[in-house]
């Protein structure tokens, strides 16, 4: 045999033996999209996601709109499809709007998980659910009822009127109001675009338009400190109570000043950590529909109900316990 041919054959054999090794060394590429990447809530989620990515040896791409922008989310998904990532995880700003792009990703062989706010069920494998919609809605409303004595006017500040998860919470609140708190009246639901300053201006307008307002409830994390600042500036501390979803560190000052009565949330770092663990398990075919639990590293085991991976119940932060938390 010609020596050149023998050498070429040897090179091809060597290259063939390297392919599996190179494939084994290639890191899984997991993406995470927040509703707004500057939101402290999602920055905290990213901290947990980064930790999981390091522990699992995967590459994490974190990107999203600078504000709540459903069209921008679609654009980023399209870019990730072109890049050929392994798993897309997304907190959907608009469940219908994002679903077309996610459906396209699935057709390209990319696996999809949602977290924080779900898309349409057919466009993802699992939803990492921070708490059930009913649990969040009932928890917030029951706390409001306790502080209002079960009667009077209150208003809600949301992120956007199209945010799928928050629309779901509002539906459950409507049911709870009718069944358990008929003397409480929801006078308005106003959007803040996930911005503290806009939440503050909306809260100020709500207090001006509704002089009998007893409570402001924010169901997006920037909304709670925004509403608290409005109440403080208006000199209505104690007269108009503030509750809502929020990060402890963003609300400690208002809680200790007596402006905000209580803040409800879950561990956002754990949400990011669990999401990445679920994405990696899905990429490796370690979880499939029908599974009843998932193990997520140092956090332990979590329940799966149907296609929902459950982080747990929301937690109430108040003057008695808020200083124990740092996120």
C-alpha positions in Angstrom: 0.0 0.0 0.0 1.2 3.5 -0.8 2.7 5.0 2.4 0.7 8.2 1.8 -2.5 6.3 1.8 -1.5 4.4 5.0 -0.7 7.7 6.7 -4.1 9.2 5.6 -5.9 6.1 6.9 -4.1 6.4 10.2 -5.1 10.1 10.5 -8.7 9.3 9.8 -8.7 6.6 12.4 -7.2 9.0 14.9 -9.7 11.7 14.1 -12.5 9.1 14.4 -11.3 8.2 17.9 -11.2 11.9 18.9 -14.8 12.7 17.9 -16.5 10.9 20.9 -14.0 12.5 23.3 -14.6 16.0 21.9 -18.4 15.4 22.0 -18.0 14.3 25.6 -16.1 17.5 26.5 -18.6 19.8 24.8 -20.6 21.6 27.4 -24.4 21.7 27.4 -25.5 25.2 26.5 -28.5 26.3 28.7 -30.2 29.7 28.3 -32.2 31.7 30.9 -34.4 34.6 29.9 -36.0 36.9 32.5 -38.9 39.2 31.9 -36.5 42.1 32.5 -32.8 41.5 33.1 -32.4 44.6 35.3 -35.1 43.6 37.7 -33.6 42.6 41.1 -35.9 39.6 41.3 -34.3 38.1 38.1 -30.8 39.2 39.1 -31.4 37.1 42.2 -32.7 34.2 40.1 -29.5 34.4 38.0 -27.3 34.1 41.1 -28.9 30.7 41.8 -28.7 29.7 38.1 -25.0 30.6 37.9 -24.3 28.4 41.0 -26.1 25.4 39.4 -24.4 25.9 36.1 -21.0 25.8 37.8 -21.8 22.7 39.8 -23.2 20.9 36.8 -20.4 22.0 34.4 -22.7 23.6 31.8 -22.6 26.9 30.0 -25.3 29.4 31.0 -26.4 32.2 28.7 -28.5 34.8 30.5 -30.2 37.5 28.4 -33.5 39.3 28.2 -35.2 42.6 27.6 -34.1 45.7 29.6 -37.8 46.2 30.4 -40.9 44.1 30.1 -41.0 43.6 26.3 -42.7 40.6 24.8 -41.4 41.3 21.3 -37.8 41.5 22.5 -38.2 38.1 24.2 -39.2 36.6 20.8 -36.2 38.2 19.2 -33.8 36.7 21.7 -35.4 33.2 21.3 -34.8 33.5 17.6 -31.2 34.3 18.2 -30.8 31.3 20.5 -32.4 29.0 17.8 -29.8 30.2 15.3 -27.0 29.6 17.9 -28.3 26.0 18.4 -28.5 26.0 22.2 -29.5 22.8 24.0 -32.2 24.1 26.3 -34.1 27.4 26.5 -35.6 28.5 29.8 -37.8 31.5 29.9 -40.1 33.6 32.2 -42.8 34.5 29.7 -44.0 38.1 29.6 -46.8 37.2 27.3 -47.7 33.4 27.1 -49.3 33.6 23.7 -46.7 36.0 22.2 -43.7 33.9 23.2 -45.2 30.5 22.2 -44.7 30.7 18.5 -41.0 31.3 18.9 -40.7 28.5 21.5 -42.7 26.1 19.2 -40.1 26.8 16.5 -37.3 26.1 18.9 -38.8 22.7 19.8 -39.1 21.8 16.1 -35.3 22.5 15.8 -34.7 20.0 18.5 -34.1 22.5 21.3 -35.8 21.6 24.6 -37.8 24.2 26.5 -38.6 24.9 30.1 -40.5 27.9 31.5 -40.0 29.3 35.0 -41.7 32.1 37.0 -44.3 32.8 34.3 -45.6 30.0 32.0 -46.1 29.9 28.2 -48.7 27.7 26.5 -48.3 24.1 27.7 -47.6 22.6 24.3 -44.4 24.7 23.7 -42.4 23.5 26.8 -41.7 20.3 28.6 -42.0 21.5 32.2 -42.9 24.7 34.1 -40.7 25.4 37.2 -43.5 26.8 39.3 -42.4 29.0 42.2 -45.8 28.5 43.9 -49.3 27.6 42.6 -51.3 30.5 41.2 -54.0 29.8 43.7 -51.5 29.7 46.6 -50.1 33.1 45.6 -53.5 34.7 45.1 -55.0 33.3 48.2 -52.0 34.1 50.3 -51.9 37.8 49.2 -55.7 38.3 49.5 -55.9 36.6 52.9 -53.1 38.8 54.2 -54.9 41.9 52.8 -58.2 40.8 54.5 -56.5 40.3 57.8 -55.0 43.9 57.7 -58.3 45.4 56.4 -60.6 43.6 58.8 -62.3 41.9 55.9 -63.9 45.1 54.5 -63.1 48.3 52.5 -61.4 49.4 49.3 -58.1 48.2 48.0 -56.1 48.5 44.7 -53.6 46.4 43.0 -50.4 47.3 41.1 -49.3 44.8 38.6 -46.3 44.6 36.2 -48.3 44.7 33.0 -51.9 44.0 32.1 -50.8 41.2 29.8 -48.5 39.3 32.2 -49.8 35.8 32.1 -49.0 34.7 35.6 -50.4 37.8 37.2 -53.6 37.6 35.1 -54.0 34.1 36.5 -53.5 35.3 40.1 -56.1 38.0 39.6 -58.6 35.4 38.4 -58.1 33.4 41.6 -58.4 36.6 43.7 -61.8 37.4 42.1 -63.1 34.0 43.1 -61.7 34.3 46.6 -63.3 37.8 47.0 -66.7 36.6 45.9 -66.6 33.5 48.1 -65.0 34.7 51.3 -64.6 38.5 51.4 -67.8 40.1 49.9 -67.2 43.3 51.9 -63.8 44.0 50.3 -63.8 46.0 47.0 -61.1 46.0 44.4 -61.3 49.5 43.0 -58.5 49.4 40.4 -55.7 47.3 38.8 -52.9 49.5 37.5 -49.7 48.5 35.5 -46.2 49.6 36.6 -44.2 48.1 33.7 -42.1 46.4 36.4 -40.6 49.8 37.4 -40.5 51.1 40.9 -40.8 54.8 39.8 -43.9 54.1 37.8 -45.4 52.0 40.6 -44.9 54.9 42.9 -46.7 57.3 40.5 -49.5 54.9 40.0 -49.9 54.4 43.8 -50.0 58.2 44.3 -52.7 58.5 41.6 -54.7 55.6 43.1 -54.7 57.3 46.6 -55.7 60.6 45.1 -58.6 59.0 43.1 -59.8 56.8 46.0 -59.7 58.7 49.3 -61.2 55.7 51.2 -58.4 53.4 50.0 -57.3 51.1 52.9 -54.6 49.0 51.2 -52.3 48.9 48.2 -51.2 45.4 47.0 -48.4 45.0 44.6 -48.1 41.7 42.7 -44.8 42.5 41.0 -41.6 42.9 42.9 -40.7 46.5 42.0 -44.3 47.5 42.7 -44.1 46.9 46.5 -41.3 49.4 47.3 -42.8 51.8 44.8 -46.1 51.7 46.5 -44.5 52.0 49.9 -42.6 55.1 48.8 -45.8 56.7 47.6 -47.6 56.1 50.9 -44.6 57.4 52.8 -44.4 60.6 50.7 -48.1 61.1 51.0 -47.9 61.0 54.8 -50.3 58.1 54.9 -48.2 55.5 56.7 -50.6 53.3 58.7 -53.6 54.8 57.1 -53.0 53.1 53.7 -51.4 49.7 54.3 -48.9 48.2 51.8 -48.4 44.5 51.1 -47.1 42.7 48.0 -44.6 40.4 46.4 -41.0 41.5 46.9 -37.4 40.8 47.8 -36.6 41.2 51.5 -33.6 43.5 50.9 -35.7 45.9 48.8 -38.4 46.2 51.4 -36.6 46.0 54.8 -36.5 49.8 55.3 -40.2 50.2 54.6 -41.1 47.2 56.8 -39.1 48.6 59.7 -40.6 52.0 59.2 -44.1 50.5 59.4 -45.0 51.6 55.9 -45.1 48.0 54.5 -46.9 45.5 56.6 -45.7 42.3 55.0 -43.9 41.0 51.9 -44.5 37.7 50.3 -42.2 35.7 48.1 -40.2 32.5 47.7 -36.4 32.0 47.6 -35.6 33.5 44.2 -32.0 32.1 44.1 -33.5 28.6 44.6 -35.9 29.2 41.7 -32.9 30.0 39.4 -31.0 27.0 40.7 -33.9 24.6 40.3 -34.6 25.8 36.8 -31.0 25.1 35.6 -31.0 21.7 37.3 -34.3 20.9 35.6 -33.0 22.0 32.2 -29.8 19.9 32.5 -31.9 16.9 33.6 -34.2 17.4 30.6 -31.3 17.7 28.2 -29.8 14.4 29.5 -33.3 12.7 29.4 -33.2 12.2 33.2 -36.7 13.5 33.6 -39.7 12.9 31.4 -43.4 13.6 31.5 -44.8 11.3 34.2 -41.9 11.8 36.6 -43.1 12.6 40.2 -39.9 14.1 41.6 -36.5 15.7 40.6 -33.3 16.0 42.6 -31.7 19.4 42.4 -28.2 19.2 43.8 -27.8 20.7 47.3 -31.4 21.7 47.4 -32.6 18.1 47.5 -35.7 16.6 46.0 -38.7 18.5 44.6 -42.2 17.3 43.7 -43.4 17.2 40.1 -47.2 17.5 39.6 -48.1 16.8 36.0 -45.7 19.1 34.0 -45.2 21.5 36.9 -42.0 21.3 39.0 -42.9 22.8 42.4 -40.5 25.0 44.3 -42.8 25.4 47.3 -45.2 27.6 49.1 -44.8 31.4 49.3 -43.3 32.8 52.5 -44.4 35.9 54.4 -41.7 38.4 55.5 -42.5 40.9 58.2 -40.8 42.9 61.0 -40.3 39.7 63.1 -38.3 37.8 60.5 -37.2 39.9 57.5 -33.7 40.6 58.9 -32.9 36.9 58.7 -32.8 37.0 54.9 -30.3 38.5 52.5 -31.5 38.6 48.9 
